[in-house]
Amino acid sequence: MAKSGSKNGSDKADAKKKAAAEAAQKKKRADAKKAADAKKKADAKKKADAKKKADAKKAADAKKKASKKADTKKTASKKADTKRTASKKADTKRTAGKKAEGKKPASVKRAGGKAAAKKSSGGSTTTSPAASSSSSGATKSDGKSSGRTPAPRPANRRRTADLPSTVARSDEHAQETYTAVHESAVEQYGEGERAHRTAFAALKHTYEKVGDHWEAKDEPGPSDSRAASPDRFGGETAGGVDATASRAHLYKLAQELDVPGRSRMSKDELVEALQKANQRATAKAAE
């Protein structure tokens, strides 16, 4: 009996010891899990903070890049505005130069007609037979009158013997323009074809050939590509016809010179036909 009671007490002690060991092991596992969870949570927080910092840096860089792009665009716009302003000033200066170049005495303006010519020359004008023929031709065809007043003939012609015949038959301002440029060209290039071409090119900026003489243009500017050429040798000449004028203007001249078939002609054909008509009128005036 004594031995049996002793054995039972030993078994209970072993069970108690085993239970305590299992409890200690369970607690250890719980603590380890708790530590792992804490570490995992800390790592997640650290990762979130790093991502937040990276996103903030990315946003700051994007904002800086956008600001730099806006500044570049603003600078480019400012440069473009400056360029436009400079171009506008240049256009204004060029327009002023053209107006100054195209400014002529009242005696040569078409609107003044013969009355202005009389005022300029002291009341006397002369008209060549070819000019009269040219003027009357405006009413021959299509039953219409162009309303264009023939160019006035100056009473005082200076040095006309030294001028080309078509210039000599033109108004005094045309003669002075040709003479001044020709004399300057002779000093620079010497007497010869180049000096004459230079003088005619200058004349074509403010005058156009109509029949056997030259008449002031409504707007200044080169009449053809040769007149626009710096050396006066490049480009093609239109023989004094203002090839840059509108077809309506060229058609009006064709009416004056009684060019046949003019109503069916294109602008280029009118330029060519007017050249031939001018040549015929010049040849007739020289007879």
TORVEXTOR-346640 format. One record per residue: x negated, y, z of N, C-alpha, C in turn. Coordinates in pm, whole numbers, plus 32768, in hexadecimal, padded with zeros to 4 digits. Layout:
<nodes>
XYZXYZXYZ/...
</nodes>
This chain:
<nodes>
7FAD7F8880008000800080007FAB807B8000/7F3F807480517EE480E6805B7EA080FE7FD7/7E7A80927F947E37809F7F117E9580D77EAB/7F1280B47EAB7F7680E27E4B7F8F81777E5C/7F9381A97ED37FA982397EEA7F3182897EBF/7EBD82557ED17E43829B7EA97E3B82A87E12/7E6682407DCC7E6382427D377EC482A77D02/7F3782B07D3C7F9C830F7D0D7F6C839F7D21/7F2783B97D8E7EF384407DA87E8684667D45/7E3884047D1E7DCC841D7CBB7E08843D7C32/7E7183F47C0D7EB2840B7B897EEE84987B82/7F2884C07BF07F6585467BF27EFB85B27BE3/7E8B859C7C257E1D85FD7C1B7DE886067B8D/7DDC85937B4C7DAB85917AC07E0D85D77A63/7E9085C07A7A7EF786007A237EF486987A34/7EE386BF7AB27EDF874E7ACF7E66878E7A8C/7DF487467A967D7887787A597D86878379C2/7DC7871B79877DDA871878F57E36878A78C9/7E9D87A479177EFC880F78F67EB7889778FC/7E6188A7795F7E198925796D7DBA893B78F7/7D7A88CE78CA7D1E88D878587D6988FD77D8/7DE088BE77C97E2F88DB77517E60896D7753/7E86899C77CD7EB48A2677D87E438A8977B7/7DCB8A6677E87D578ABC77CD7D388AC07736/7D448A4B76F77D298A4376667D918A927617/7E108A8876437E7D8AD076007E688B67760C/7E3E8B9176867E278C1F769D7DB48C527646/7D4C8BFC763A7CD88C2175E87D008C347556/7D568BD575267D848BE1749B7DD98C5D7487/7E2B8C7C74EB7E818CF374E27E2C8D7274DE/7DC48D7375347D6B8DE975377D218DF974B1/7CF68D8774797CAE8D8C73F97D098DC1738A/7D878D92738D7DE78DBF73277E038E557336/7E108E7E73B67E2A8F0C73D17DB58F6273A0/7D3A8F3373B77CC48F7C738B7CBD8F8372F1/7CE08F1372B07CDF8F0E721C7D478F6E71E3/7DBF8F6E72257E298FC971F67DFF905C7206/7DBD907872757D8F9101728F7D28912B7227/7CCC90CB720A7C6590E871A47CA390FD711B/7D0590A970FA7D4A90B470797D92913B706D/7DD2916270DB7E1891E170DC7DB8925770CE/7D43924B71137CDE92B571097CA692BF707C/7C909249703E7C5C92486FB37CC292866F53/7D4292666F687DAB929D6F127DB193356F20/7DA593646F9D7DA793F56FB57D2F94396F74/7CBC93F66F817C42942D6F457C4F94346EAC/7C8993CA6E727C9C93C66DE17CFF94326DB3/7D6994436E037DCE94AA6DE37D9295356DEA/7D3E954C6E527CFD95CE6E607C9E95E96DEA/7C5595806DC07BF8958E6D507C4395AF6CCE/7CB6956A6CBC7D0895826C447D4096106C45/7D6E96396CBA7DA496C06CC77D3997296CA8/7CC097116CD77C52976D6CBE7C2D97706C29/7C2D96F86BEA7C0E96EF6B5B7C7897366B07/7CF797246B2F7D6497666AE67D5A97FE6AF2/7D36982C6B697D2998BC6B7F7CB698F46B2A/7C4898A96B237BD698D56AD27BFB98D76A3D/7C44986F6A137C6F986669887CCB98DC6964/7D2698FB69BF7D81996B69A77D3699F069A1/7CD299FE69FA7C819A7969FB7C329A87697A/7BF89A16694A7BAC9A1868CD7C069A3A6857/7C7F9A0068567CDE9A1B67E97D079AAE67E9/7D1D9AE568617D429B72686D7CD09BCB683D/7C559BA668607BE19BF368377BCE9BEE679F/7BE59B7667667BD89B6466D57C439BB6668B/7CBE9BB266C27D2C9BFE66847D109C94668C/7CD99CBF66FC7CB89D4D670C7C4B9D7766AA/7BE89D1E66997B7A9D3B663C7BAD9D4165AD/7C099CE4658C7C449CE165067C959D6064EC/7CDF9D8A65547D309E0565487CD59E7F6534/7C659E80657C7C069EEF656E7BCA9EF164E3/7BA99E7964AE7B719E6F64267BD59EA163BF/7C539E7763D17CBD9EA163757CD29F38637B/7CCC9F6D63F67CDE9FFC640A7C6CA04A63C8/7BF1A01563D67B7DA05563977B88A05262FF/7BB39FDC62CA7BC49FCE62387C2FA02E6206/7C9CA03A62537D09A096622C7CD8A126622D/7C86A14662927C50A1CE629B7BF5A1EC6225/7BA1A18761FF7B49A198618C7B9AA1AA610C/7C07A15961007C5DA16460897C9EA1EE6082/7CC9A22060F67D06A2A660FA7CA0A31060D1/7C25A30061027BBBA35E60DF7B9FA35A604A/7B9CA2DF60137B83A2CE5F847BF4A30B5F32/7C72A2F45F5F7CE4A32F5F187CE0A3C75F1B/7CBBA3FC5F907CB2A48D5F9D7C48A4C65F40/7BD3A4805F3A7B68A4AD5EE17B93A4A55E50/7BDAA4355E2D7C0AA4245DA47C6FA4915D81/7CC6A4B25DE27D2BA51A5DCA7CE8A5A05DB5/7C81A5BC5E057C38A63A5DF57BF5A6405D6C/7BBAA5CB5D427B78A5C65CBF7BDDA5DD5C50/7C55A59E5C5D7CBEA5B15BF87CEAA6435BF2/7CF7A6805C697D1FA70D5C6E7CB7A7655C2B/7C37A7465C467BC9A7925C0B7BC6A77F5B74/7BDEA6FF5B487BDEA6E25AB97C50A7285A73/7CC6A7275AB67D3BA76B5A7C7D23A8015A70/7CE4A8395AD97CC6A8C85AD57C64A8E75A64/7C03A88B5A507BA4A89F59E37BE7A89A595B/7C45A83B594C7C8DA82F58CD7CE2A8AA58B2/7D22A8DC591F7D73A954590E7D1EA9CB58E6/7CA8A9D559237C4DAA4259017C1DAA355871/7C03A9B758487BD3A9A157BF7C40A9BF5759/7CBEA99D57817D2BA9B257237D65AA3D5724/7D31AA9557797D65AB1E57807D38AB6D5705/7D94ABA956BF7D75ABF056437DB6AC785644/7D87ACD255F07DC8AD5455E47E57AD4355B3/7EACADA455D37F39AD9A55AC7F49AD925516/7EE6ADC454C97EF1ADC754377EEEAD3E53F9/7EBAACDA54427EB0AC5654057F18ABF65439/7F6DAC1E54947FD5ABC654C88046ABBB5462/8074AB40544980D8AB2B53E2815BAB725402/817AAB7C548481F9ABB954A981FEAC4B547E/8186AC8954778180AD1754528196AD2D53BF/8171ACC8536C8181ACD252DC813FAD4C52A1/817CAD81523B8144ADF451F38146AE735248/81A9AE81529F81B0AEFA52F28136AF05534A/810CAE9253868094AE9353DA8019AEAF5387/8016AE79530C7FA2AE8F52B57F94AF235292/8005AF65527A8001AFF4525A7FCDB04552CF/7FFAB01F53487FCDB06853BF7F38B05953D4/7F03AFDE53B97E75AFC453CE7E1EB0075366/7E4BB00752E77DF6B038527A7E16B0C65250/7E6FB107529A7E8DB192527A7EFAB1A15214/7F4BB13452007FC1B14051AB7FB2B1085121/7F3DB0D250FA7F30B09C50727F0EB00A5079/7F50AFBA50277F33AF2B501E7F2DAF054F8C/7EDFAE9D4F6F7ED6AE6A4EE67EF0ADD64EEA/7F34ADA64E867F56AD184E7F7F2CACE04DFA/7EE7AC6F4DFF7EB6AC324D827F29ABED4D3B/7F1DABD84CB67F86AB934C6C7F9FAB094CA6/7F34AAC34CD07F45AA3B4D047F94AA3C4D84/7F7FAAA44DD87FC8AAAD4E56805BAAC44E3A/807AAB194DD58104AB334DB18147AAB44D80/80FBAA674D2F8130A9EA4CFC814BA9894D6D/80F0A9894DCF80FFA9314E43817AA9554E93/8191A9D94EA58202AA064EF48285A9E54EAF/828BA9FA4E2B8306A9E14DE38325A94E4DDC/82BBA8FA4DE682D0A8694DDD8320A8344E51/8328A8804EC0836EA8514F368403A8474F1D/8438A8914EB884C8A8924E9E84EDA8414E24/8489A8074DE084A8A7C04D6384ECA73C4D7C/84AFA6EA4DD884DCA6614DE6853CA6514E59/8597A5F04E4B85F8A5CC4EB18659A63D4ED0/864FA6AF4E8A86ABA71E4EA0869CA75E4F27/8628A74A4F688613A7814FEE859BA7DD4FEE/85A1A83E5047852FA897505A84EDA87750DE/8468A86E50E08421A849515B841DA8BB51BF/8433A93751938430A9A851EF83A4A9D35215/833DA99B51D682B2A9BB51F68288AA3951AD/8249AA9451F28219AB1151B6818CAAFC5181/8170AB1E510280E9AB0C50CA8083AB59511D/8007AB2351217F9DAB64516E7F80ABEE5134/7F71AC5551877F54ACDD51567EC7ACE5511C/7EB6AD3A50B97E33AD50507D7DFBADD350B4/7D87ADD150F37D50AE4A512F7D28AEB150C7/7D3DAF3250EC7D16AF9D50927C7FAFAF5091/7C43AF9951057BB2AFAE51107B6AAF285111/7B37AEFC50A07AEDAE7F50977A58AE9D5097/7A17AE6F51017988AE8A510B7938AE1350DD/78D9AE295088787BADC4505978C3AD4E5019/7933AD674FD2797EACFA4F95792FACB34F28/78CEACF84EEC787DACBA4E837829AC484EBA/7808AC4E4F3D77B6ABE64F7B780AAB764FB5/788DAB814FB178E6AB1D4FED791BAABB4F86/793BAA3F4FB17980A9E24F577A03AA224F2B/7A30AA054EB17AA4AA494E797B21AA3A4ECF/7B36A9C34F0A7BAEA9B04F5B7BABAA044FDA/7B33AA1750117B25AA6A50897B34AAFE5063/7AFDAB244FEF7B06ABAE4FC07B97ABD64FA7/7BEDAB754F877C7BAB944F6F7CCEAB8C4FEF/7C8CAB7250607CD3AB6550E07CCCABE7512F/7D0BABEB51A37D0EAC6751F07C85AC86522D/7C79ACFD52617BF8AD2F52917BC2ACDE5307/7C1BACB1535D7BEDAC6253CF7BAFABDE53A2/7BE9ABA1533C7BB1AB2453077B26AB3E52CC/7B19ABAE52857A97ABD1524A7A2EABE952B7/7A57AC2F532079F9AC4C538D79D0ABCC53D6/7A31AB7153EA7A12AAF1542C79ADAAA253DB/79C8AA955359796DAA4A530278E2AA8A52FF/78E0AB0E52ED785FAB5552E1780BAB48535F/784AAB5C53D37800AB56545277C3AACD5468/7812AA63545277DFA9DA54687777A9B653FF/778CA9E25383772DA9C3531876A5AA035334/76A7AA81535D7629AAC6537A75DEAA8353ED/7629AA59545275EBAA1354C375B2A98D5498/75FDA946544175CFA8C354117553A8D053B9/754CA93D536A74D7A9535315745CA96A536C/746DA9B353D873FBA9C9543473CCA9475472/742BA8EA54897407A86D54CC73DAA801546A/7421A7F453F97402A787539C73C3A7B75319/73CBA83952FE739FA86B527D7412A86C521A/7402A8B751AC746BA8C15147747EA83A5103/74FCA81550EB7515A79650A9759CA75C50CE/75B0A6DE50A57631A69D50B7765AA693514B/75F8A67651A3761AA665522F7652A6E5526C/7619A75752467649A7D7527B76D9A7F0524C/76F5A7D151CC777DA7E5519777E0A78651DA/77B5A70851EE780EA6A8522F782DA6D352BE/77C9A704530277DCA732538C783FA7A65391/7833A8035332788DA876532D791CA84A530D/792CA7EF52AC79B1A7BF528A79EFA77152FE/799DA721534379CFA6D353B47A04A7305422/79BCA79D543A79E8A7FF549E7A6AA8415470/7A73A86153EF7AEBA8A153B97B64A84453C7/7B4DA7C153B67BBBA76053BC7BF6A7535448/7BB2A78754AD7BE7A78155347C5CA7E25548/7C5CA84D54FB7CC6A8B2550C7D12A8D0548B/7CE4A899541A7D24A8B253997D39A82E534E/7D99A82F52F37DB0A7BE52997DBDA7F3520A/7D94A7A051AB7D99A7CC511F7E26A7BA50E8/7E59A82550AC7EDDA822506F7ED1A85A4FE3/7ED3A8044F807EC1A8324EF67E31A85F4EDE/7E20A8E04EB67D9CA9134E927D5CA9654F02/7D93A95E4F7D7D5DA9AF4FEA7D71A967506F/7D48A9A950DB7D55A96F51627DB7A9C151B4/7E09A97C52037E6AA9BE52597E58A99052EA/7E74A9EA53497E63A9CA53D77EC1A95B5402/7E8EA90054567EDFA89154887F2CA8BD5505/7F98A87755217FE6A89555997F9AA86F5617/7F51A7FE56117F04A7CE56857E74A7B5565A/7E10A7E456A97D84A7CD56857D5AA73C5699/7CF3A71356527CC0A68A565D7C8BA65B55D7/7C31A5F855D47BF9A5C855577C64A58D54FC/7C59A5AA54797CBEA57B541A7CA8A4EC53EE/7C2BA4BB53F67C0EA43253CD7B98A3FD541E/7B74A37F54067B0AA34154567A82A380543B/7A6CA3B753C379EBA3F753A879DFA47A53F6/7A4CA4C553FE7A49A543544A7A31A52754DE/7A5DA4B0550D7A4AA48C559979BFA45055B3/7977A42D554878F3A3F05557788CA4585585/7837A43455E777D4A493561B7773A4C755AF/7749A46E555276E7A49954ED7728A4C5546B/77AFA4C1546577FCA4EB53ED77E1A4925374/779DA42053867784A3C6531677CDA3425329/77F5A32453A4783EA2A853BD78D1A2B7539F/791AA247539A79A9A24B538379CEA26E52F4/7A50A27552DC7A84A29352567AC5A31D5255/7AB7A36151E47AF4A3E551D67B7BA3DB5192/7BD6A43351BB7C5AA439517B7C62A4B2511F/7BEEA4EC50FE7BECA55C50A17C30A5DA50D2/7C36A5EB51567C76A662518D7D05A64C51B7/7D42A5DC518D7DCAA5BB51B97DC2A58F524B/7E21A5BD529C7E22A59853297E5DA50C5338/7E04A4A753327E2FA41C53387E67A3F653C1/7E50A44A54267E83A42D54AC7F0EA46854C3/7F3FA4B454637FC3A4F354718032A4895463/80AAA4AE5488811BA451547E8145A44153ED/818EA3D553D081BEA3C05348821EA42F531F/826DA45F538082CBA4CC53618281A5485330/8210A568537181C2A5DC53488187A5C752BC/8150A55052A78114A5315224817EA53351B6/81F5A50151D78262A50351758289A5925152/8287A5EA51B682A7A677519E8243A6B5513E/81C2A695514F815CA6C850F28170A68D5067/8196A60D506281AEA5CC4FE18221A6104F97/8284A6404FE382F2A68C4FA582BDA70E4F6A/8266A7524FB4822FA7D14F8481DFA7BF4F04/8194A7514EFF813DA7394E8C8184A6E74E20/8205A6CA4E368257A6824DD58218A5FC4DAF/81F3A5AD4E1681B8A5294DFE8227A4C94DD8/8221A48A4D64828CA42E4D3A828CA3AE4D8C/8304A3784DA68312A2FA4DEE82F2A3024E82/82ECA37A4EB782C2A38C4F438320A34B4FA8/83A2A3454F898403A30F4FE983EDA27B5004/83ACA2344FA88394A1A54FB88309A1874FEF/82B9A1EE5006822EA1D85030821FA1C750C7/81BDA17550EA8198A1685177813EA1DD519C/8118A1E7521980C1A2555245803BA25251FB/7FFCA1DC51F27F7BA1D151AE7F86A1F5511A/7FF6A1CC50DC800BA1EC504F801EA282503B/8061A2C2509B8074A35350937FEEA39C509E/7F96A36B50F87F10A3A851067EC5A3A05081/7EC7A32B50437E80A3184FC47EBEA36E4F55/7F45A3744F517F89A3C34EEA7F6DA4594EFD/7F67A4864F797F4AA5134F937EBCA5374F6C/7E5EA4DA4F7F7DD4A4F44F547DD1A50C4EBD/7E16A4B74E737E17A4C54DE07E5DA5474DB7/7ECAA5684DFD7F13A5E34DDD7EBAA65D4DF9/7E70A6594E677E14A6C64E897DA7A6D54E1E/7D73A6644DF07D0AA6664D897D3FA6A44D07/7DBBA6804CE37DF6A6B94C697E09A74F4C77/7E3BA77A4CEC7E51A8094D027DCEA8564D02/7D65A81C4D3C7CE2A85E4D3F7CA9A86B4CB3/7CB6A7FE4C647C83A8014BDA7CCEA8684B86/7D52A8724B9D7DA2A8D14B517D7DA9614B76/7D62A9764BF87D3CA9FE4C257CB6AA284BED/7C60A9C84BD07BDAA9E84B9C7BDBAA024B06/7C49A9E84AC37C50A9FC4A317C4DAA904A0C/
</nodes>
